[in-house]
């Protein structure tokens, strides 16, 4: 049972079937079977297993990093107790924030993709002059990070660091990122000799694609990072944090230097705005139809991702909420403005305005 990173009233079940993702049509079919009384009866068994110490053992099992000074912001989410145990097993100095589990989130909302939620971590890193800091979402499967100068390292930038490490070990491997990721990431994977693959946003969708392609590493802008390389192919933010410490050793560079070396791009944060649930996919279809008629350079993997001379913009329907998600990236501010105007024009043509962003 999970609350993920959504508000408290969004609790739900995360289902797995024979080790594989189980979602969408599968869940609907299960509902139909339940409604029609199509079930088996019998006796089952249950057992309780305390897994925490075994989990920590696994996180550090093949750690190849050297001592680092790291800040850890658990945001009063589920990661806290595990992080307290983990840092005792890692070399270096480690400073923690908000490791008590408290679903009221008294300090800040545990969503590391929103920069305002990283303010406490930035203060800690600055005060203690740390190498970098990491932050987690409520259920510990999404990672956020800042470098030693307090600059945010966004999901696609983290993936760029991890890709370099993985491709050192597995030359020519496929690396998957979602449609919201920067063009700079896809270019960097190619430059490192890997095969970049753009795929649909969504935890289950990415995991399915990884299985299909045998890909060792995948990630989403939202901070989900999936390591099949030396791990199990799912998104574990504590493991991703351990791999970030290790990356400094493997690549012989500080996280701050790695962040500083990245191509400067100007991009928007993820913009979300409310749209009626019945309209959200229809609007995207209308936009795709208009773009197709206009001869635009469109990638329709998940919504509409449009490449122009300025950069790219994206408009897609959220899988989990009644919102449309937009993002744009350009080389300069003027280019970004032109991209935003294209987004606004497409929304207006479907009777919507961008207006105020919807909250998470």
QUITA-V258281 format. One record per pair of residues at least 4 apart in sequence whose ideal C-beta (glycine too) atoms are under 7 Angstrom apart, sorted by sequence separation. I is the first residue (numbers start at 1). J is the second residue. If there is no record, write none. Layout:
BEGIN
I_J, I_J
END
This chain:
BEGIN
6_10, 16_20, 22_26, 23_27, 25_29, 26_30, 27_31, 28_32, 29_33, 30_34, 31_35, 32_36, 51_55, 52_56, 53_57, 54_58, 55_59, 56_60, 57_61, 76_80, 79_83, 80_84, 81_85, 82_86, 83_87, 86_90, 90_94, 102_106, 105_109, 118_122, 119_123, 120_124, 121_125, 122_126, 123_127, 124_128, 136_140, 137_141, 146_150, 147_151, 153_157, 155_159, 156_160, 158_162, 159_163, 160_164, 162_166, 163_167, 164_168, 166_170, 167_171, 177_181, 181_185, 183_187, 184_188, 185_189, 186_190, 187_191, 188_192, 190_194, 202_206, 203_207, 204_208, 205_209, 206_210, 207_211, 208_212, 209_213, 220_224, 227_231, 236_240, 237_241, 238_242, 239_243, 240_244, 241_245, 242_246, 243_247, 246_250, 247_251, 253_257, 255_259, 256_260, 257_261, 275_279, 279_283, 281_285, 282_286, 283_287, 284_288, 285_289, 286_290, 287_291, 288_292, 289_293, 290_294, 300_304, 308_312, 331_335, 333_337, 334_338, 335_339, 336_340, 337_341, 338_342, 339_343, 340_344, 341_345, 342_346, 343_347, 344_348, 345_349, 346_350, 3_8, 16_21, 17_22, 22_27, 33_38, 74_79, 105_110, 112_117, 125_130, 137_142, 146_151, 153_158, 189_194, 200_205, 210_215, 219_224, 228_233, 248_253, 253_258, 275_280, 291_296, 307_312, 318_323, 330_335, 347_352, 348_353, 16_22, 33_39, 74_80, 111_117, 112_118, 136_142, 146_152, 147_153, 167_173, 190_196, 199_205, 219_225, 248_254, 292_298, 298_304, 299_305, 306_312, 330_336, 347_353, 3_10, 15_22, 87_94, 125_132, 136_143, 146_153, 166_173, 189_196, 199_206, 219_226, 226_233, 248_255, 251_258, 291_298, 298_305, 305_312, 306_313, 317_324, 318_325, 347_354, 3_11, 109_117, 125_133, 145_153, 177_185, 210_218, 218_226, 226_234, 231_239, 275_283, 298_306, 328_336, 17_26, 74_83, 87_96, 98_107, 108_117, 124_133, 134_143, 135_144, 177_186, 217_226, 226_235, 297_306, 305_314, 315_324, 316_325, 330_339, 1_11, 2_12, 134_144, 186_196, 199_209, 217_227, 225_235, 288_298, 296_306, 297_307, 304_314, 344_354, 72_83, 134_145, 217_228, 224_235, 244_255, 303_314, 304_315, 315_326, 328_339, 343_354, 1_13, 2_14, 15_27, 84_96, 108_120, 121_133, 133_145, 163_175, 186_198, 206_218, 216_228, 217_229, 227_239, 288_300, 303_315, 314_326, 328_340, 83_96, 107_120, 132_145, 133_146, 145_158, 215_228, 216_229, 291_304, 303_316, 314_327, 121_135, 132_146, 175_189, 206_220, 302_316, 303_317, 72_87, 84_99, 132_147, 143_158, 225_240, 291_306, 313_328, 328_343, 83_99, 132_148, 197_213, 210_226, 227_243, 288_304, 118_135, 131_148, 287_304, 311_328, 312_329, 326_343, 80_98, 81_99, 130_148, 159_177, 210_228, 311_329, 80_99, 175_194, 177_196, 179_198, 201_220, 207_226, 284_303, 311_330, 80_100, 81_101, 174_194, 206_226, 284_304, 310_330, 311_331, 80_101, 125_146, 156_177, 172_193, 173_194, 174_195, 175_196, 176_197, 177_198, 178_199, 179_200, 180_201, 203_224, 70_92, 72_94, 74_96, 76_98, 171_193, 172_194, 175_197, 178_200, 179_201, 69_92, 74_97, 75_98, 78_101, 97_120, 112_135, 125_148, 172_195, 174_197, 176_199, 178_201, 210_233, 67_91, 68_92, 69_93, 70_94, 71_95, 72_96, 73_97, 74_98, 76_100, 77_101, 97_121, 112_136, 122_146, 126_150, 311_335, 66_91, 67_92, 72_97, 73_98, 74_99, 76_101, 112_137, 121_146, 125_150, 156_181, 160_185, 163_188, 167_192, 310_335, 56_82, 76_102, 110_136, 111_137, 118_144, 156_182, 159_185, 163_189, 167_193, 207_233, 313_339, 55_82, 59_86, 97_124, 110_137, 167_194, 207_234, 110_138, 118_146, 122_150, 160_188, 164_192, 178_206, 287_315, 310_338, 311_339, 315_343, 56_85, 60_89, 76_105, 95_124, 156_185, 163_192, 310_339, 313_342, 52_82, 56_86, 60_90, 75_105, 76_106, 112_142, 176_206, 313_343, 76_107, 112_143, 113_144, 163_194, 284_315, 308_339, 315_346, 75_107, 112_144, 203_235, 284_316, 52_85, 56_89, 75_108, 77_110, 95_128, 176_209, 284_317, 76_110, 118_152, 176_210, 75_110, 95_130, 323_358, 281_317, 115_152, 280_317, 174_213, 176_215, 175_215, 181_221, 174_215, 177_218, 180_221, 283_324, 173_215, 175_217, 176_218, 177_219, 178_220, 280_322, 173_216, 175_218, 178_221, 280_324, 277_322, 170_216, 276_322, 73_120, 275_322, 73_121, 274_322, 275_323, 221_270, 274_323, 275_324, 71_121, 166_216, 273_323, 166_217, 272_323, 273_324, 71_124, 272_325, 71_125, 163_217, 162_217, 270_325, 271_326, 271_327, 290_346, 71_128, 79_136, 270_327, 71_130, 77_136, 170_229, 268_327, 287_346, 290_349, 70_130, 73_133, 75_135, 77_137, 78_138, 159_219, 169_229, 267_327, 268_328, 69_130, 70_131, 75_136, 77_138, 78_139, 79_140, 158_219, 267_328, 69_131, 70_132, 71_133, 72_134, 73_135, 74_136, 77_139, 78_140, 267_329, 68_131, 70_133, 75_138, 77_140, 162_225, 166_229, 287_350, 70_134, 155_219, 265_329, 266_330, 286_350, 155_220, 156_221, 155_221, 159_225, 265_331, 266_332, 154_221, 155_222, 158_225, 266_333, 283_350, 155_223, 283_352, 266_336, 275_352, 184_262, 144_223, 184_263, 142_222, 143_223, 142_223, 162_243, 184_265, 273_354, 142_224, 143_225, 165_247, 168_250, 273_355, 141_224, 161_244, 182_265, 271_354, 273_357, 274_358, 162_247, 165_250, 182_267, 272_357, 273_358, 137_223, 161_247, 165_251, 271_357, 272_358, 164_251, 180_270, 141_235, 143_237, 8_103, 141_236, 142_237, 141_237, 140_237, 143_240, 161_258, 140_238, 143_241, 145_244, 136_237, 198_299, 200_301, 201_302, 157_259, 160_262, 199_301, 200_302, 198_301, 5_110, 157_262, 5_111, 148_254, 153_259, 134_241, 149_256, 147_255, 148_256, 151_259, 113_222, 147_256, 113_223, 134_244, 112_223, 147_259, 201_316, 202_319, 179_301, 131_254, 132_255, 179_302, 131_255, 132_256, 179_303, 179_305, 183_312, 5_137, 5_138, 4_138, 180_314, 3_138, 4_139, 179_314, 3_139, 2_139, 5_142, 179_316, 183_329, 180_327, 182_329, 86_238, 83_238, 90_245, 82_238, 79_237, 79_238, 62_230, 70_245, 68_245, 59_238, 63_242, 59_239, 65_245, 68_248, 23_204, 65_246, 60_242, 64_246, 21_204, 59_242, 63_246, 65_248, 66_249, 65_249, 64_249, 21_207, 64_250, 21_208, 111_360, 6_360, 5_360
END
